[in-house]
Amino acid sequence: MSEDTKKAPEQKFGDEVQEVSNNFISSDFIIKSHELIEQGFKVYLLAQGTNSPYKGSRGHLDATNDVYKLTDMFLKYGANSNVGIILKDTGLVALDIDKHSTNGFQSLIQSGHTLNLDNEVWEMTPRSGVHVFFKIPDGVRVDELKHDLMAGVELLTDKVTVAPSIKLVDGIEAEYKHFGGDISECSVMPDWLVKMASNVATNGNKQNKRVPRYSIDQRINMMINGFDVGERNNQIMSFSGWLLGIRNIDPNLVYELVQKINSYSALPLPGKEVNTIFRSAYQRAVKRASIGGR
């Protein structure tokens, strides 16, 4: 047997090791996550193809801006793990416009607002919605901004999944796609968005009255399309409390309506959970009535 023949198996094994190493280093997910750290973000990993943490991990609580720690996480969970960033304390927010269960683009148009995405840093989500990134203007406190702006439109202030992450949509892999420059170089929130998210009174007077969590338009949308995934508990509580606040209304009718609307939802809550939320809303309504109003 020649020397060349003797060395062949060892060379082949070495080539495989080198190939695995090269594939790991060239992973788009790892490269992008390191770029995000360079932009000043803390990064965390999610299970491949999902927005869920890996079993045994702490999800966004494991977020880090240490490249070595992040690389160790990729080694542990896989080079193609989904990627998320922390928005809290960054001075940035993401406007989440849905196009799946509710058309947020249509909601914005009906409210008289449009976005020219050519001028923004944004990402297309797997279900053809968008995340548009904005800097919070000076003097605006992020903890005073509303999250639920209108049907299909939400303001994200804590964390967000970013490209090149993927999700399974109807059994097919769909990507988050990035457009524009670095997220850290996004533009400042437009005035109309600041006002929409800040509950700014439009009549020139200070706003002393309690601001409803959801607008009438949003509640009408609930009746038509059901409760939104990710907001079902809050929407059931708010919708129930709204109707229960009507004088002399039969709580049983409200309960039946809430159950009906829940059945319209893309992912209805179990009846037992709806019952628990409604009971809590009813108890609040009774307490509110006993002290003379809402």
C-alpha positions as a Markdown table, in Angstrom:
| # | Residue | x | y | z |
|---|---|---|---|---|
| 1 | Met | 0.0 | 0.0 | 0.0 |
| 2 | Ser | 1.4 | 3.4 | -1.0 |
| 3 | Glu | 1.9 | 6.3 | 1.4 |
| 4 | Asp | -0.7 | 8.2 | -0.5 |
| 5 | Thr | -3.2 | 5.4 | 0.0 |
| 6 | Lys | -2.4 | 5.3 | 3.7 |
| 7 | Lys | -3.1 | 9.0 | 4.1 |
| 8 | Ala | -6.3 | 9.1 | 2.2 |
| 9 | Pro | -8.7 | 8.3 | 5.1 |
| 10 | Glu | -7.0 | 10.8 | 7.4 |
| 11 | Gln | -7.2 | 13.5 | 4.7 |
| 12 | Lys | -10.8 | 12.7 | 4.0 |
| 13 | Phe | -11.7 | 13.1 | 7.7 |
| 14 | Gly | -9.8 | 16.3 | 7.9 |
| 15 | Asp | -11.6 | 17.7 | 4.8 |
| 16 | Glu | -15.0 | 16.9 | 6.4 |
| 17 | Val | -14.0 | 18.7 | 9.6 |
| 18 | Gln | -12.9 | 21.7 | 7.6 |
| 19 | Glu | -16.1 | 21.7 | 5.6 |
| 20 | Val | -18.3 | 21.6 | 8.8 |
| 21 | Ser | -16.2 | 24.4 | 10.2 |
| 22 | Asn | -16.5 | 26.5 | 7.1 |
| 23 | Asn | -20.3 | 25.9 | 6.9 |
| 24 | Phe | -20.7 | 26.9 | 10.5 |
| 25 | Ile | -18.7 | 30.1 | 10.1 |
| 26 | Ser | -20.5 | 31.0 | 6.9 |
| 27 | Ser | -24.0 | 30.6 | 8.4 |
| 28 | Asp | -26.1 | 33.7 | 7.5 |
| 29 | Phe | -27.7 | 33.5 | 11.0 |
| 30 | Ile | -24.3 | 33.8 | 12.8 |
| 31 | Ile | -22.9 | 36.5 | 10.5 |
| 32 | Lys | -26.1 | 38.6 | 10.9 |
| 33 | Ser | -26.2 | 38.1 | 14.7 |
| 34 | His | -22.6 | 39.4 | 14.9 |
| 35 | Glu | -23.5 | 42.4 | 12.8 |
| 36 | Leu | -26.4 | 43.1 | 15.1 |
| 37 | Ile | -24.0 | 43.1 | 18.1 |
| 38 | Glu | -21.7 | 45.5 | 16.3 |
| 39 | Gln | -24.8 | 47.8 | 15.9 |
| 40 | Gly | -25.2 | 47.8 | 19.7 |
| 41 | Phe | -28.0 | 45.2 | 20.1 |
| 42 | Lys | -28.2 | 42.2 | 22.5 |
| 43 | Val | -29.1 | 39.1 | 20.6 |
| 44 | Tyr | -30.9 | 35.9 | 21.6 |
| 45 | Leu | -31.7 | 32.6 | 19.8 |
| 46 | Leu | -35.0 | 30.9 | 19.1 |
| 47 | Ala | -35.7 | 27.4 | 17.9 |
| 48 | Gln | -35.3 | 27.0 | 14.2 |
| 49 | Gly | -38.3 | 28.0 | 12.2 |
| 50 | Thr | -40.2 | 29.4 | 15.2 |
| 51 | Asn | -40.6 | 32.3 | 17.6 |
| 52 | Ser | -40.2 | 29.9 | 20.6 |
| 53 | Pro | -37.2 | 29.5 | 22.9 |
| 54 | Tyr | -35.2 | 26.3 | 22.7 |
| 55 | Lys | -36.2 | 23.8 | 25.4 |
| 56 | Gly | -34.0 | 24.5 | 28.4 |
| 57 | Ser | -33.1 | 28.0 | 27.3 |
| 58 | Arg | -34.5 | 31.3 | 28.6 |
| 59 | Gly | -35.2 | 32.9 | 25.2 |
| 60 | His | -34.8 | 36.6 | 25.3 |
| 61 | Leu | -33.5 | 36.5 | 28.9 |
| 62 | Asp | -30.4 | 34.9 | 27.4 |
| 63 | Ala | -29.8 | 37.9 | 25.2 |
| 64 | Thr | -26.1 | 38.9 | 25.0 |
| 65 | Asn | -23.8 | 41.4 | 23.3 |
| 66 | Asp | -20.8 | 39.1 | 23.8 |
| 67 | Val | -19.8 | 37.5 | 20.5 |
| 68 | Tyr | -18.2 | 34.6 | 22.3 |
| 69 | Lys | -21.2 | 33.8 | 24.4 |
| 70 | Leu | -23.5 | 34.0 | 21.4 |
| 71 | Thr | -21.2 | 31.7 | 19.4 |
| 72 | Asp | -21.4 | 29.2 | 22.2 |
| 73 | Met | -25.2 | 29.3 | 22.0 |
| 74 | Phe | -25.0 | 28.7 | 18.2 |
| 75 | Leu | -22.7 | 25.7 | 18.9 |
| 76 | Lys | -25.2 | 24.4 | 21.4 |
| 77 | Tyr | -28.4 | 24.9 | 19.5 |
| 78 | Gly | -27.4 | 25.0 | 15.8 |
| 79 | Ala | -26.0 | 27.4 | 13.3 |
| 80 | Asn | -29.4 | 28.1 | 11.7 |
| 81 | Ser | -31.2 | 29.2 | 14.9 |
| 82 | Asn | -33.7 | 32.0 | 14.5 |
| 83 | Val | -32.4 | 35.4 | 15.8 |
| 84 | Gly | -34.1 | 38.0 | 17.9 |
| 85 | Ile | -32.9 | 41.3 | 19.3 |
| 86 | Ile | -33.8 | 43.3 | 22.5 |
| 87 | Leu | -35.3 | 46.7 | 21.8 |
| 88 | Lys | -35.6 | 47.7 | 25.5 |
| 89 | Asp | -33.2 | 50.5 | 26.4 |
| 90 | Thr | -32.0 | 50.9 | 22.8 |
| 91 | Gly | -34.1 | 54.0 | 22.1 |
| 92 | Leu | -35.7 | 52.1 | 19.2 |
| 93 | Val | -39.2 | 50.6 | 18.5 |
| 94 | Ala | -40.6 | 48.5 | 15.8 |
| 95 | Leu | -44.0 | 49.1 | 14.2 |
| 96 | Asp | -45.5 | 45.7 | 13.5 |
| 97 | Ile | -48.1 | 45.8 | 10.7 |
| 98 | Asp | -49.9 | 42.5 | 10.3 |
| 99 | Lys | -51.4 | 41.2 | 7.1 |
| 100 | His | -52.6 | 37.8 | 8.1 |
| 101 | Ser | -55.6 | 37.7 | 10.5 |
| 102 | Thr | -56.1 | 41.4 | 10.2 |
| 103 | Asn | -54.9 | 43.8 | 7.5 |
| 104 | Gly | -53.0 | 46.5 | 9.4 |
| 105 | Phe | -52.1 | 48.3 | 6.2 |
| 106 | Gln | -55.8 | 48.8 | 5.5 |
| 107 | Ser | -56.3 | 50.0 | 9.1 |
| 108 | Leu | -53.6 | 52.7 | 8.6 |
| 109 | Ile | -55.1 | 53.8 | 5.3 |
| 110 | Gln | -58.5 | 54.2 | 6.8 |
| 111 | Ser | -57.0 | 56.2 | 9.6 |
| 112 | Gly | -55.4 | 58.6 | 7.0 |
| 113 | His | -51.8 | 57.4 | 7.4 |
| 114 | Thr | -49.4 | 55.8 | 5.0 |
| 115 | Leu | -45.7 | 54.8 | 5.2 |
| 116 | Asn | -43.2 | 55.1 | 2.4 |
| 117 | Leu | -41.1 | 52.1 | 3.0 |
| 118 | Asp | -38.5 | 53.2 | 0.5 |
| 119 | Asn | -37.4 | 55.7 | 3.1 |
| 120 | Glu | -37.3 | 53.4 | 6.1 |
| 121 | Val | -35.4 | 50.5 | 7.6 |
| 122 | Trp | -37.8 | 47.6 | 7.6 |
| 123 | Glu | -38.3 | 43.8 | 7.4 |
| 124 | Met | -40.9 | 41.7 | 5.7 |
| 125 | Thr | -42.3 | 39.1 | 8.0 |
| 126 | Pro | -43.1 | 35.5 | 6.9 |
| 127 | Arg | -46.8 | 36.2 | 6.4 |
| 128 | Ser | -46.2 | 39.4 | 4.3 |
| 129 | Gly | -46.5 | 41.8 | 7.2 |
| 130 | Val | -43.7 | 44.3 | 8.1 |
| 131 | His | -41.6 | 45.4 | 11.0 |
| 132 | Val | -40.6 | 49.1 | 10.5 |
| 133 | Phe | -37.9 | 50.3 | 12.8 |
| 134 | Phe | -37.9 | 53.8 | 14.3 |
| 135 | Lys | -35.9 | 55.9 | 16.8 |
| 136 | Ile | -37.8 | 57.3 | 19.7 |
| 137 | Pro | -37.8 | 61.1 | 19.6 |
| 138 | Asp | -36.2 | 63.1 | 22.4 |
| 139 | Gly | -38.6 | 63.8 | 25.2 |
| 140 | Val | -40.8 | 60.8 | 24.5 |
| 141 | Arg | -40.8 | 58.0 | 27.2 |
| 142 | Val | -41.1 | 54.5 | 25.8 |
| 143 | Asp | -42.9 | 53.3 | 28.9 |
| 144 | Glu | -45.7 | 55.7 | 28.1 |
| 145 | Leu | -46.2 | 54.5 | 24.6 |
| 146 | Lys | -49.2 | 52.3 | 23.8 |
| 147 | His | -48.6 | 48.9 | 22.2 |
| 148 | Asp | -51.9 | 48.2 | 20.5 |
| 149 | Leu | -52.5 | 51.1 | 18.1 |
| 150 | Met | -55.3 | 49.8 | 15.9 |
| 151 | Ala | -56.5 | 46.6 | 14.2 |
| 152 | Gly | -53.4 | 44.8 | 12.9 |
| 153 | Val | -51.0 | 47.5 | 14.0 |
| 154 | Glu | -48.8 | 47.1 | 17.1 |
| 155 | Leu | -45.8 | 49.0 | 18.5 |
| 156 | Leu | -43.1 | 46.6 | 19.7 |
| 157 | Thr | -40.8 | 48.1 | 22.4 |
| 158 | Asp | -39.3 | 45.0 | 24.1 |
| 159 | Lys | -38.0 | 42.5 | 21.6 |
| 160 | Val | -38.4 | 41.4 | 18.0 |
| 161 | Thr | -37.4 | 38.5 | 15.7 |
| 162 | Val | -35.3 | 39.6 | 12.8 |
| 163 | Ala | -33.9 | 38.4 | 9.4 |
| 164 | Pro | -32.7 | 36.0 | 8.3 |
| 165 | Ser | -34.9 | 34.0 | 10.7 |
| 166 | Ile | -37.6 | 31.7 | 9.1 |
| 167 | Lys | -41.0 | 30.4 | 10.1 |
| 168 | Leu | -43.1 | 27.6 | 8.8 |
| 169 | Val | -46.2 | 29.0 | 7.0 |
| 170 | Asp | -48.6 | 26.3 | 5.8 |
| 171 | Gly | -45.8 | 23.8 | 6.0 |
| 172 | Ile | -43.4 | 25.9 | 3.9 |
| 173 | Glu | -40.3 | 27.8 | 5.1 |
| 174 | Ala | -40.8 | 31.6 | 4.8 |
| 175 | Glu | -38.1 | 34.1 | 5.6 |
| 176 | Tyr | -37.9 | 37.4 | 7.4 |
| 177 | Lys | -36.4 | 39.7 | 4.7 |
| 178 | His | -34.4 | 42.9 | 5.5 |
| 179 | Phe | -34.6 | 46.1 | 3.6 |
| 180 | Gly | -32.8 | 49.4 | 4.0 |
| 181 | Gly | -29.6 | 50.0 | 6.0 |
| 182 | Asp | -28.6 | 49.0 | 9.5 |
| 183 | Ile | -31.4 | 48.8 | 12.1 |
| 184 | Ser | -29.4 | 51.2 | 14.3 |
| 185 | Glu | -29.6 | 53.8 | 11.5 |
| 186 | Cys | -33.4 | 53.9 | 11.2 |
| 187 | Ser | -35.3 | 57.2 | 11.0 |
| 188 | Val | -37.1 | 58.9 | 13.9 |
| 189 | Met | -40.8 | 58.1 | 14.6 |
| 190 | Pro | -43.0 | 60.4 | 12.6 |
| 191 | Asp | -45.2 | 62.8 | 14.6 |
| 192 | Trp | -48.5 | 61.1 | 13.7 |
| 193 | Leu | -47.1 | 57.8 | 15.0 |
| 194 | Val | -45.9 | 59.4 | 18.3 |
| 195 | Lys | -49.4 | 61.0 | 18.7 |
| 196 | Met | -51.1 | 57.7 | 18.0 |
| 197 | Ala | -49.0 | 55.8 | 20.5 |
| 198 | Ser | -49.1 | 58.5 | 23.2 |
| 199 | Asn | -52.8 | 58.9 | 23.6 |
| 200 | Val | -52.4 | 62.6 | 22.8 |
| 201 | Ala | -55.7 | 64.5 | 23.3 |
| 202 | Thr | -56.7 | 66.4 | 20.1 |
| 203 | Asn | -59.0 | 69.0 | 21.7 |
| 204 | Gly | -56.3 | 71.0 | 23.3 |
| 205 | Asn | -57.3 | 69.9 | 26.8 |
| 206 | Lys | -55.4 | 67.7 | 29.1 |
| 207 | Gln | -56.6 | 64.1 | 28.9 |
| 208 | Asn | -58.0 | 63.2 | 32.3 |
| 209 | Lys | -60.4 | 60.4 | 31.3 |
| 210 | Arg | -59.4 | 56.8 | 31.2 |
| 211 | Val | -58.2 | 55.9 | 27.7 |
| 212 | Pro | -59.7 | 52.6 | 26.4 |
| 213 | Arg | -57.1 | 50.0 | 25.5 |
| 214 | Tyr | -58.9 | 49.3 | 22.2 |
| 215 | Ser | -60.7 | 51.7 | 19.9 |
| 216 | Ile | -64.2 | 51.2 | 18.7 |
| 217 | Asp | -62.8 | 50.2 | 15.3 |
| 218 | Gln | -60.6 | 47.6 | 16.9 |
| 219 | Arg | -63.6 | 46.2 | 18.8 |
| 220 | Ile | -65.7 | 46.0 | 15.7 |
| 221 | Asn | -62.9 | 44.1 | 14.0 |
| 222 | Met | -62.9 | 41.7 | 16.9 |
| 223 | Met | -66.6 | 41.0 | 16.4 |
| 224 | Ile | -65.9 | 40.3 | 12.7 |
| 225 | Asn | -62.6 | 38.4 | 12.8 |
| 226 | Gly | -62.3 | 37.1 | 16.3 |
| 227 | Phe | -59.6 | 37.8 | 18.8 |
| 228 | Asp | -55.9 | 38.2 | 17.6 |
| 229 | Val | -53.3 | 35.6 | 18.5 |
| 230 | Gly | -51.0 | 37.1 | 21.1 |
| 231 | Glu | -53.7 | 39.5 | 22.3 |
| 232 | Arg | -56.6 | 37.1 | 23.0 |
| 233 | Asn | -56.5 | 37.4 | 26.8 |
| 234 | Asn | -56.2 | 41.2 | 26.8 |
| 235 | Gln | -58.9 | 41.5 | 24.1 |
| 236 | Ile | -61.4 | 39.2 | 25.8 |
| 237 | Met | -60.9 | 41.1 | 29.1 |
| 238 | Ser | -61.2 | 44.5 | 27.5 |
| 239 | Phe | -64.2 | 43.6 | 25.2 |
| 240 | Ser | -66.0 | 41.9 | 28.1 |
| 241 | Gly | -65.5 | 44.9 | 30.4 |
| 242 | Trp | -66.6 | 47.3 | 27.8 |
| 243 | Leu | -70.0 | 45.6 | 27.3 |
| 244 | Leu | -70.4 | 44.8 | 31.0 |
| 245 | Gly | -70.1 | 48.5 | 31.6 |
| 246 | Ile | -73.4 | 49.2 | 29.7 |
| 247 | Arg | -76.2 | 49.7 | 32.2 |
| 248 | Asn | -78.7 | 46.9 | 32.7 |
| 249 | Ile | -77.0 | 44.6 | 30.1 |
| 250 | Asp | -77.5 | 40.9 | 30.8 |
| 251 | Pro | -74.0 | 39.4 | 31.6 |
| 252 | Asn | -75.2 | 36.1 | 30.1 |
| 253 | Leu | -75.7 | 37.7 | 26.7 |
| 254 | Val | -72.2 | 39.3 | 27.0 |
| 255 | Tyr | -70.7 | 35.9 | 27.9 |
| 256 | Glu | -72.4 | 34.2 | 24.9 |
| 257 | Leu | -71.2 | 37.0 | 22.5 |
| 258 | Val | -67.6 | 36.6 | 23.8 |
| 259 | Gln | -67.7 | 32.9 | 23.3 |
| 260 | Lys | -69.0 | 33.4 | 19.8 |
| 261 | Ile | -66.3 | 35.9 | 18.9 |
| 262 | Asn | -63.7 | 33.6 | 20.4 |
| 263 | Ser | -64.9 | 30.9 | 18.0 |
| 264 | Tyr | -64.2 | 33.2 | 15.0 |
| 265 | Ser | -60.5 | 33.6 | 16.1 |
| 266 | Ala | -57.7 | 32.1 | 14.0 |
| 267 | Leu | -56.7 | 30.2 | 17.2 |
| 268 | Pro | -59.6 | 30.2 | 19.7 |
| 269 | Leu | -58.8 | 30.0 | 23.4 |
| 270 | Pro | -60.2 | 26.9 | 25.3 |
| 271 | Gly | -63.6 | 27.6 | 26.7 |
| 272 | Lys | -62.3 | 27.1 | 30.3 |
| 273 | Glu | -59.8 | 29.9 | 29.8 |
| 274 | Val | -62.4 | 32.2 | 28.3 |
| 275 | Asn | -64.7 | 31.5 | 31.3 |
| 276 | Thr | -61.9 | 32.5 | 33.7 |
| 277 | Ile | -61.1 | 35.7 | 31.9 |
| 278 | Phe | -64.8 | 36.6 | 31.6 |
| 279 | Arg | -65.4 | 36.0 | 35.3 |
| 280 | Ser | -62.5 | 38.3 | 36.2 |
| 281 | Ala | -64.0 | 41.0 | 33.9 |
| 282 | Tyr | -67.4 | 40.5 | 35.5 |
| 283 | Gln | -66.0 | 40.9 | 39.0 |
| 284 | Arg | -64.2 | 44.1 | 37.9 |
| 285 | Ala | -67.5 | 45.5 | 36.4 |
| 286 | Val | -69.4 | 44.7 | 39.6 |
| 287 | Lys | -66.8 | 46.4 | 41.7 |
| 288 | Arg | -66.7 | 49.4 | 39.4 |
| 289 | Ala | -70.5 | 49.8 | 39.6 |
| 290 | Ser | -70.4 | 49.6 | 43.4 |
| 291 | Ile | -68.1 | 52.6 | 43.6 |
| 292 | Gly | -70.1 | 54.7 | 41.2 |
| 293 | Gly | -68.8 | 54.2 | 37.7 |
| 294 | Arg | -66.0 | 53.1 | 35.4 |
